[in-house]
């Protein structure tokens, strides 16, 4: 049984983006670039996800040089969660590939 | 000096309110402020902005304003909604992402918050209606005696106290309006619950 629940795409990509400190707009831009424009997050969705992740202590705010901008970074717990999710997704993909190869034979 | 105008509009349905604000955006009027159903607009280019509403928990006000501003949105107005704040946001149509809510979780959270707001409003208007009805029934016999002369003689009804009678009937009309509003808002609340169910079931398909 998984220690952590499966992540939504939005949460997955936010956690993935926050290996280093980034502000909100930069997170949006990074996710858009990573997904070749497939995920173009709205400001409301971004805010909701950042609030939820901060409450769960997967991410935390850090001060930046610009007082009008606040940066976010992944916590240790957040890193553990995303590593767990990557393992889960790898298992899914590997099983899918093996299964379809078997079917082709 | 920017052209501006103020319009009085009373909305019970938040979704109709947003539709109206976006009709004004299409005509080139951007929302600037809202005060007790008086909407103030500034003149701008037609179809330059889209207005959205969003509920935000009070403790996340600063985070929300910062996130929206970073993403190119403008906060036009905010008002109190119980434990939350209700923000009116103008989003430039040419911004990177005009859609404010782009995944099911955030849409679900918004619908839940809207549903809570509607439930509270339905209860408040129904309570006003109940108070008006019970007050009228309670004072009706005395009111007839005080306000109307010779009630037993049909056809000889004379209003003794016109101001009192006017207030009394205004109270009855007010109570009736509250009752109708309460029923309408309850209908909107049921609609919200249905939409929440639909979004929730769409999300469960992928679990």
Contacts between the chains, C-beta under 8 A, distances in Angstrom:
chain1	res1	chain2	res2	distance
A	6	B	207	7.6
A	8	B	103	6.8
A	8	B	105	6.1
A	9	B	103	7.5
A	10	B	103	5.1
A	10	B	105	7.1
A	23	B	70	6.2
A	24	B	66	7.0
A	24	B	67	4.4
A	24	B	70	4.9
A	24	B	71	6.7
A	25	B	70	4.1
A	25	B	71	5.5
A	28	B	71	6.5
A	28	B	96	7.4
A	28	B	97	7.4
A	29	B	96	7.8
A	32	B	96	7.5
A	39	B	102	7.8
A	40	B	96	6.9
A	40	B	97	4.8
A	40	B	99	7.8
A	40	B	102	6.8
A	41	B	97	6.6
A	41	B	102	5.5
A	41	B	103	7.7
A	42	B	97	5.3
A	42	B	99	4.7
A	42	B	100	4.5
A	42	B	101	5.4
A	42	B	102	4.2
A	42	B	106	7.5
A	43	B	67	5.9
A	43	B	68	5.0
A	43	B	71	3.9
A	43	B	72	7.9
A	43	B	73	5.5
A	43	B	89	7.8
A	43	B	91	7.5
A	43	B	97	7.4
A	43	B	100	6.0
A	44	B	52	7.2
A	44	B	54	5.4
A	44	B	100	4.0
A	44	B	101	4.5
A	44	B	102	8.0
A	44	B	106	5.7
A	44	B	110	7.4
A	45	B	100	7.6
A	45	B	101	5.4
A	45	B	102	4.7
A	45	B	103	5.2
A	45	B	105	7.8
A	45	B	106	4.2
A	46	B	67	5.9
A	46	B	71	7.1
A	47	B	56	7.7
A	47	B	60	7.6
A	47	B	63	6.7
A	47	B	64	5.1
A	47	B	67	4.4
A	47	B	68	7.0
A	48	B	101	7.9
A	48	B	105	6.9
A	48	B	106	4.3
A	48	B	109	5.8
A	49	B	105	7.7
A	49	B	106	7.4
A	50	B	63	6.7
A	50	B	67	6.7
A	51	B	57	7.5
A	51	B	60	5.1
A	51	B	63	6.4
A	51	B	64	7.9
A	54	B	63	7.8
A	61	B	63	8.0
A	68	B	66	7.2
A	68	B	69	7.8
A	69	B	66	7.2
A	69	B	70	6.7
A	70	B	63	7.4
A	70	B	66	6.0
